[in-house]
Amino acid sequence: MGILFIFIYLFIVFTVIEINSSIFVATGLDRKVARFQVISMLTGTGFTTGESELIIDHPVRRRLGAFLILFGAFSLAVIISAITQLLSDTFYTMEIAYTAGALLVILFTLRLPGVKNRLSEKLKSEMEETYELADLPIRDVLLMEDDDEVREISISEESRFAGKMFDEIVGIEDDLILLFIKRGDINIRNKAYQTEIEPGDRLVLYGSNPLIDDKFKDA
C-alpha cells in the first residue's frame, strides 16, 4: 500500500504540473515554456533564464508560481516521509486516490476548448481590471502583433542619420514610433522628435520589425 501511495502521489504531482501549465498557457505563455517553468518552480531548481522573467513580471503567473514553490516543498516532504514509512500501515491510499481522481477531472476540464477560451478571457479581463499596465511585461503591453518589436538602435560616427531629426528619416505613414533618445546619461523623451540625432545616440524604437531593419540597416 505504501508503494501504491507513492505512485498515486507522484501522479498527483504530474497532474498539478499539467493543470498549472494549462493555466499559464491561458495567460498567453507558450506551452513548452510553461511546462518547463512549472517544473522548475515545483522542484525549486530556479533556472535564471530570460523565460523566468515572463513569470516574475506577470501578476497572475507570479501567484501561480508562489503556489507551485510551496506545493513542491510540501510534496518533497510527503514523498520522503512516505518512503521512510513503507512498512507502515498508516497510508491513506483511498483518500489520496480520490484526490488524484479529482485533479484528473480538473485537468481534462481545462483541456476542453470552450473552457480554455473562457479561462483565457477571464484572466485577461481580470488583468485589465485589477492591474496597471506598469505591472505587466512589455511583451503583453506593446507587442500585439507578430512583427512588433521594441529595439535600440545605436548611431555610429559615420551614420547618415547624424544631424537629422526623426521625422526626416521616418514618414508619418510608417508604422514606427520613437519612444526616446538615449544620450549618455540623459533620456530625451518629450522633445525626441524635435531633437537632432547625434553620433553616439541610441534610439529606442517601437514598431514593425521589418520596417526597423529597412530604415536603420546602416545606422
N, C-alpha and C positions, 0 to 999 in steps of 0.2 A: 504493500500500500504506500510505503514511503517513496519508492521509486516512481510509482504512478503519480503521486502528489507532485514530485519534481517535474515530471513531464508535462502535467497539466499546467503547472505554474509557468513553465517555460512557454507553453502555448499562449498563456495569458499575456506574457511579455511581448511575444511576437505580434499578437493581435493588437496590443496597445500601440506598438510601432506602426502598424498599418493604419489604425484609426487616426493617429496623430499625423501621419503622412498625408492622409486624405484631407484632413483639415488644413494643413499647410498648403496643399495644392489648391484648396478653395480660396486661400488668400492671394493666390497668383504665383506661387512658387512652383518651379519645375519638379516633377515627381522624383526624378533621380536625386536632385539636390535635396529635396525634402526628406527622403528616406535616409540619406547619408547623415544629414544634420540631426535627425531624430535619434538615430543610433548613437551618434557622437554624444549628444546630451544625456541620453539614457544611461550610457556606460561611463559617463564622466571623463571621456577621452580628451575633450577640449581642443579639438583641432582649431588652430588660429588661421583659418583661410579667409579669403575675401568673401566666400559664401556665408561664413558665420555672421558677417555684418548684415546680411539680408534678414537674419533672425533678430539680432540685437537692435537694429534700427527700426523694427516694425512692432508697434504696440501689441497687436493681437498675437503674433508669433512669439513675442517675448514672454507673454503669460503662459503660453503652452510650453515654452522652454523651461520655465520655472517648475511647472508640474512634472515634466519629464526628468529633470535633475533629481527632484525629491523622490519620485517613483522609482528611479533607478537605484538610488541609495537604499531605499526600503526593500526593493526586490533582491538586491545583493545580500542583505541581512537575512531575508527569508530563506533564500536558497542555501546559504551557508548553514543556517540553523537546521534546515531540512536534511542536509547531508549528514550532519553530526547526530541526527536522531533517526537514522534509517532503521534501527532496531526497535524504535518506539512505536506504540500503537495509538499515539495521540494525534495523528494526522486527520484533518477534516477534509478527506478526499471528496466526499459528495458535495460539500458546501463549495469547495473550490471549483469543482466541476460545473456547478450551476453558474458560478461567476464567469467561467470560461465560455459557457454557452451564451450568456447574456452579452458578453463582449463580441462574440462572433456575430450575433444578431445585429448589434450596433454597426459592426464593420460592413456587413452586407447591405445594411440600410444606407450607409454613407456612400456606397458604391452605386446606388441607383441613380440614373441620370437626373430624374426630377429632383431628388434630394440634394444632389451635388450642385445643381443650378440654384436652388433656393438657399442653400448654405452659403454659396459664393456671394449671392446678392445680399444676404443678411449681414455677412461680415463686412462687405464694402459699405453697406448702409450704416452700420454701427461705427465704422471708422470715420465716415463723413460727418456723423452727428456728434461724436464724442471727442475726436482728436483734432488738434490743429495740424495744418499742413506741415508745420515745422517739425512735428513729431515723426513724420514719415520719411523714408529714404527717397533720394532723388528719382530712383527708378519708378516708384509708384506715383510721384507727383508730376514729373515732367516728361518722362519717356513713354508717351502714349501710343506712338507708332513704332513699327519695327525699325525704321530708319532714323528715329530721333536719337540725338546724342548731345551731351554737354562735353565740350572739348576745349583744351587750352592750346592756343597757337602762339609760338614764340616768333618774334620779329627779329630777323638777323640784321647785321650791319649793312649787308648788300641788298636788303629786301626792297622790292619795288613799291611796297606799301608805305615805306617810311616817308613822312611828310604829308600823307594823305589822311582824310577823315574817313570814318567807316562808311558813310553814305556814298562816298566816291568809289568804293570797292564793291559794295553790295546794293543792288537795286531794291526799290520798295516792294516789287512783286516777288522778290526772292524769299524763300522760307528759311530765314536766318536772322537771329537776334543777337546783338552784342550785350551781354549781361554786365560786364565791367572790364576795365583795363587794369592789369597789374603793372605798376611802375615802381620797381624797388619795393619799399615797404608801404607804398600808397596804393589804395584801390580807388580808381576813378569810376564812379557809377552814375551820378546824376548828370554829369556833363560828358559822358563817354562818347556820345555821337558828335559832339562839337569839339572834341579834342583831337589834335593832330597826332597820328601814330608815330612813335619814335623807335629807333633801334633799341632792342633790349626789352621792349614792352611785351607783355603776354596778354593776348586777347582771350577772354573766356566767352565762348560762343555756345548758343543753343539753337539747334535746328536740324535740318536734314543732313545725315552723314555724307551721302554722295555730293551734295552741294558744297559742304565744307571742304571736301577733297578737291573739288573742281576750282573753287575760288582761291584757296590758300595752299595749293600744291607746291608753290615755290616761295613760300613766306620766308 
